[in-house]
């Protein structure tokens, strides 16, 4: 199912909840998902929201923190 951004009107009155909680309530009926990539909120298809394009895995070496903690 595609959504025509020029012809799809979405209205929803919500209060007292976070945007994180509101987005699924708004988007699920349209089969859309949201993702944050590089600080930008994307509203897109489920496939794209879960794709590697919008998700990056970073690995950090924290072994120096563990060694410093062991010396205390």
N, C-alpha and C positions, 0 to 999 in steps of 0.2 A: 504494500500500500504506500503510495507516495502522497506527500503533502505539498500542495501548491502554496508557497509562501505569500503569493499575491492575493489569493482568494480564500485563505483559511483564517477565519476570525476565531480567536480564543478569548473567552471571558471567564474569569474565575475570581470570586471574592473570598479571600482568606485573611485571617488576622491572628496574631499571636503565635505564629509558627515561623521557623526559619525558612530561608529560600531553599536550603538543602532538603527540607521536608516538603515544601510546596511543589518543587519541580516534578517529582514523580506523580503527584496527584494531577498535575496539569498535563503532563506529557504521555502518561501511560495509555490514555484513550486514543492517542494519535500514533501509537507504536513508535514513539521517539524516546531518546535517552539524552542525557547530558554528560559532558565531560569537561574538565578543565585542562587545558594544554597551554603551557607557557603563560600562565596567568590570564588566559582568555576563556570565557565560558562558551562552549560549543553546544548547540542543540542540533542533534543529528540522528541518523539511523542507529539502531542497536548494533549493527555490524561495525559501523565506523567508530562508534563510541568505545567499543571493546577492541578495536584494532591496534596494532603496534604503532600506527601513524599517530595516535593520540596518547599512547602510553610509552613511557621511557623508564627502563629499570636502571638505577645507578647503584654501584657497589662502592663502598668506602672502606678503606683499611682503617680499622679502629684498634688494632692490636696494641698500639702504644698506650691507649687508654686503659686497656686491661692490665698491661704490665705495670703502669704507674699505680693502679689501684692495688695491685698485689704487694707492692713495696710499702704500703702504708701500715 
